[in-house]
């Protein structure tokens, strides 16, 4: 298994700004991690993969998700602000 693709989704900056504005800490990961970052707030730490709506996980991301979930962990795929808010217990109005 290789982790060669380090492209970031175009919606990542908007989501990271939202989380930071909400008081969270975003720790970006490198391409070998198999996910985009760790999100930390007062309720815990989350493994996050940011995806544009309609895009699928890469093979490497699916492999990492499967590893994490096989151990009972959660691998969160976030597509938009509503999902980003719900993860940390907030609600935002839909447009």
Secondary structure as the mmCIF struct_conf table of DSSP 4:
data_model
#
loop_
_struct_conf.conf_type_id
_struct_conf.id
_struct_conf.beg_label_comp_id
_struct_conf.beg_label_asym_id
_struct_conf.beg_label_seq_id
_struct_conf.end_label_comp_id
_struct_conf.end_label_asym_id
_struct_conf.end_label_seq_id
HELX_LH_PP_P HELX_LH_PP_P1 UNK A 7 UNK A 9
TURN_TY1_P TURN_TY1_P1 UNK A 10 UNK A 11
HELX_RH_AL_P HELX_RH_AL_P1 UNK A 12 UNK A 21
TURN_TY1_P TURN_TY1_P2 UNK A 22 UNK A 23
STRN STRN1 UNK A 25 UNK A 28
HELX_RH_3T_P HELX_RH_3T_P1 UNK A 31 UNK A 33
BEND BEND1 UNK A 34 UNK A 36
STRN STRN2 UNK A 37 UNK A 41
TURN_TY1_P TURN_TY1_P3 UNK A 42 UNK A 43
STRN STRN3 UNK A 44 UNK A 50
TURN_TY1_P TURN_TY1_P4 UNK A 53 UNK A 54
HELX_LH_PP_P HELX_LH_PP_P2 UNK A 55 UNK A 58
HELX_RH_AL_P HELX_RH_AL_P2 UNK A 59 UNK A 70
TURN_TY1_P TURN_TY1_P5 UNK A 71 UNK A 72
STRN STRN4 UNK A 75 UNK A 78
BEND BEND2 UNK A 80 UNK A 80
HELX_RH_AL_P HELX_RH_AL_P3 UNK A 81 UNK A 87
TURN_TY1_P TURN_TY1_P6 UNK A 88 UNK A 89
#
